[in-house]
């Protein structure tokens, strides 16, 4: 299956659209939650739906289900599934934007791979979204903080207990206690960094990769990019909050950022505005947001290789293919990665050449698009 292709998976609760690189299909927490959940009320919210595995039983039971998702790859699958499930409402949105006391049932697979602040935001959103007496169904892995997160949920939502177990995965249900809903919280934190000789401030929301400090691999890649980028058209694949592209924009490059997490997109937009710099920032599954003929002088990437804590290389492979499509003849593609990831093979297959600029804790690779 090609990366961008969506396919249908038949299930007892109806068809589910899936695609490579989209989260939520292989994670056992979603399957256990789907088996355990029992609806309350007529409207439900799924606060970390992925492709929607756990929402299907609620849709089959006749509930209106609001899928609250910020990852563009998952959103593409959910939007396709919505055509087959009239009760499915898909929202490209962040946890702190949920309405108050609007749902009788809430689902949450703890997003431990995105950090504690993100999980706290998800739990607060669930407590805010539920009507008093509504049920919150949570799932996660004991090795990834389930017990700690369940304790946080009890503090904000109310009492509850574990109702399903499968190896290290747990599902618990909590009942929303009477009382006012928690306040919505969602403010970015400033992150200052010295990059390419310039002091910059980034504004970073919860759930964003490397929110506490600029990733050392990103720093290394910046050191190996050309010294003069003024006027160059630069594409940042998997841009995060803009740690690669904002320094280049400050040096006069025309930058375009592609990022699949909406939290990161909003962080990048806020950071560029605060710095007084312009950029095209797209919420995109790899390069789907670009026009067919868009090409660039320089493409840069620090690609992700984890999905839900597992090493998954589908997205990184798609990044290399996209970089080849989007680099103009004679243009350059720079990539930074862990040494054990054999991206050289994909780069050579696409570009016909690849050169190692740095080898150590991380490696920096360069490929040139042949005329």
N, C-alpha and C positions, 0 to 999 in steps of 0.2 A: 504494500500500500504506500503510495506516494505521501510525503509529509502533509501536504495541503489538502489531500483528498479526504472527504468525510464519507463514512460508510455506516450502514444500519446494522445494529445488533438486536436480533429478536429476543424479547424477554417475556416471561409470563404476564408482566404488567403492561406490555406494549413495547413498541420499538424505541430503541435508544440510539442516538447518533453519536459516533465516536470518531476520533482521529489520532494519529500518531502525535505524541508530545503533549496531549491534553491530560490533565491529572484526574484521578478519581476512579479509574477503571480497575487498575491492578491492586490498589490499596485494600487490604482485607477489612479495614475499619469501615469502609463504605458498605461492603457486603454484609457485615454483621449488623450494622445499623439498619440496613434495609430489611433484614430478616426480623429484627426486634421491634421496630417502630409500630406504634398504635396511635391513630390520629385522635385529636380532641379539637372540637370546633369545626369550622368550615374553611378556614384559611390557615395556611402554614407558610413559614419562611425557612429556607435552607441557606445557612450563612457561610457555608464552604462547600458548595455543591459539586465542584469539579464538573464532570460530564453529566451528573444528575442521577447516579445509581440509587442513592438513598431516597430521592424524591419520588421515584416511580410508584412505590406502594401507596403513597398518599394521593397521587394523581389517579391511580386505579380505584381508590376509595371515594373519589369524587371531590376531593378538596381542591381549592384554588391554591397553587403552590408558587411562591415568589422565590426564585433562585437569585441569590445576592452574591455576585461573583465579580472579581476584578481581573482575572487572568484571561487574556484575549483568546488563547487557544481553547479554553473551556467554554468561553462565551460563544464561539463559533459553533461548537457542538450543541450547546443548549439552545441556541437560536434555531438550529435545524430541527431539534426534537420538538420545539414548541409548535411547529406546523402540524405535528401528529398528535399533540396533547393540548387541546384548547384551554385546559386549566393551568397551563404552565406560563408564568410571567417571568421574563428574564430581565435582570437589572445589571447593567455595568456600573457598579457602585461600590462604595467603601463602607465598612461596618458602622462608622459613626454617623452615617447618613440615614439609618433606618428610622421609620416612623415609630411613634410611641403607642404601646398597647393596641396593636393592630392584628395580632395573630393568636390563635388558640394552640398552635403547635409550632415548635421550632426545632430544627435539626442543626447539629454542629459537630463536624469532625474536626478536632483540634488541629490547627495549622502549626504544629510544633516546628516544622522546618523553616518557618518565617519568624521565629523568635517569640520570647515571652510577651513583649509589648503587643504584638499582633494578636496572640491568643487572648490576652486581657481585653483588647478592643473587641474581639469576637464575642467573648462572654458578656461584656457590658452591653453589646448590641442585642444579644439574645434576651437579656433581662429587660432591656428597654422595649423590645418589640413585643414581648408576650403580654397578653391580658392577665390580670390576676386569676389564678387557677389554671392557667395554661401550662402545657408540658414542654419541657426542654429535654430533648434526647441528645446525649453527647457520646462521642466515640473517640477512641485513641489507643495508643500502644503504651503499656506500662513502662517500657524502656525509654519512651519519649515524653515522659512527664505526666501521664494520664492522672495519677493520683493527686499530684499537685494542682493540676488544672481543675479537677473535679472539686477540690477544696475551694478554689477561687469561685467556681460556679455556685457552690452552696452558699457562700457569703453574699453573693449578689442576687441569686434567684430564690433559693429556699432549699428545703430538705429534699433528699433523693437517695437512691440506692443503685448499685450495680445490678443489672438484670440479665446480662448476657456476657459470656466469656468464650474465647476461642484462642488457645495458645496465649500469647501475650496481649491480645486485643481485648478491650472491655467496652461495654455499652452501659450507660447509666441513664436514668430518667429522673428529672427534678420537677417539682411543681412550683410555679411562680407564687410566692407569698403575697398577701395583700400589702398595699402600700404604694407610694409614688414610684414611678420609674426612675432609674438612674439617669443622671444628666448625660447627654451625648458629649463625648470627648474625642477630639481629633485634631490636634495641632502639630505642625511639624517642629522638629527640634533643629537648631543650628549646628552645623558641623563645619569647623574651620580646618583648612589644609593648605600647605605650601606645595604647589604643583607647577613645575616648569618655571620656577623662580617668581611665582606670583601667589600672593595670599588670597585665597578664595573662601567664600562662605556658601555652603550648600544647606538647603532646607529640606529635611528628611522626615517623612511620615513613618509610622510604625509599619512593619512588614516588609521593609525594603532591604535588599541585600547590602551588607557592610554598612549598616546605619551608624555604627559607633566610630568608625575610622575608615578612611579610604583604603580599599583592598590593596595589599602590597603588589599583587599581580598587575593591577591597574597602574600603580605608580611605575612599575618596571616598563610596561608598554609605553607609557608617556615618554620615558627617557629614551626610547629607541625610535620614536617618530621623527620625521624630518624637522630640522630646526626652523625652517621657513615654510609656514603653511598659509601665509597671507593670500587671500583670494582663492584658495583651493576649495573645491567642493568635497566635503567630508561626510561620510555616512557612518554612524555609530550603531552597530547591530547589537541589541541587548544592552541598551544604554544605561539602565538603572536610573540613578538620579543625576546623571550627567558628569560624573567624575572624569571621564575621558574627554568629553566634547566641550564642556565649558572652558577649560584652559585653552583649547584650540580656537574657540570662538573669540576669546579675549585677544588672541594673536592675529585675528583677521580672517579666519577660515569661515566659510559658509557651511554651517553644520545642520545635519538632519539626524534626529534621534528616533530609533524604533525600539519600543519596549512593550512587553506583553502584560506586565503588572500595572494596573491603573494607579496604585499607590506610588510606584516609581515614576510614572508619567507625570502625576501631579507634583511630585517632588522636583522633577527636572524643570517643569514649567515655572514653579515658584522660584527655583534657584536662578534661572535665567532672567526672570523679571527683576529679582533683587539685585542682580549684577548689572542690569541695564543692557543686556545682550539679547539679540534676537536669534531664534532657531525654529526650525520646523520639528515639532515633537509629536509623534504619532503613537497611539495605542494600537499595537500591531502584533499579529502572529507571524513572527519572522518578518518578511518584507511584503506581506499582503496589502498593507496600506499605501504602498507606492504605486505610481503609474507604471505601465508596462515598459516604457522607454526611458525611465529615470536611471542615469548612470553617474558615477562619481569618480573623482581623481584618486581619492584615498578612502578605503573602507577599513574600519578598525573594529575589533571585537574582543571582549573577554567573555566567551560564551558560557552559559550555564550548563552543568552536566549532572545536576541532581533534580529529581522529581520525587517529592515526599520522602527525602532522605536516601533514596536509592540512586545509584549511578545509572543514568539513562542518557544515551548519546544521540537519540533521534533529533533533538533540537539542535545540538551542536553540528551534526551532519547537515541539517537543513541550513544552518548559518553559513557553512562553507559553500554550499550550492548557491545560496542567495548572494554571497559576496562575489562569486564569479559572474552571476547575472548583472550585478550592479556596479562592477568596476569597469571603467571605460578602457578601451585598448590602450596599453601603455601605463595604465593606472596600477596602484599597489594595494594589496590586502595585507594588513598586519593583524596577527592574532597572538594572544598570550594564553598559556595553558599550563596545567600540571604536567610534569614530564611523562607520567605513565599513560597519558591520553595521546593516542597515535593519530593526531590530526594531520600529520605530514602526508599520510597515504591519501586522504581525501583531497588535500590541497594539490598534491601532485596530479591526481587523477583529473581534477578540474582545470588547473592552470598549466599543467605540463612542467612546472618548476616549483621549488620551494627551497628557502634558505633559512638556516637557523642563525638568528642574530644574537641570541643569548641562550645559554644553557646553565641551569643551576636549580634552585628551589622551584623556579618557574622557567619556562622557555618562551622565547619570543620568535615567531615565525613570520616570514615574508614571502609572498607570492606576487608575481607581476603578470598582469593580463597581457597576453601576446597580441600584437596587432593583427 
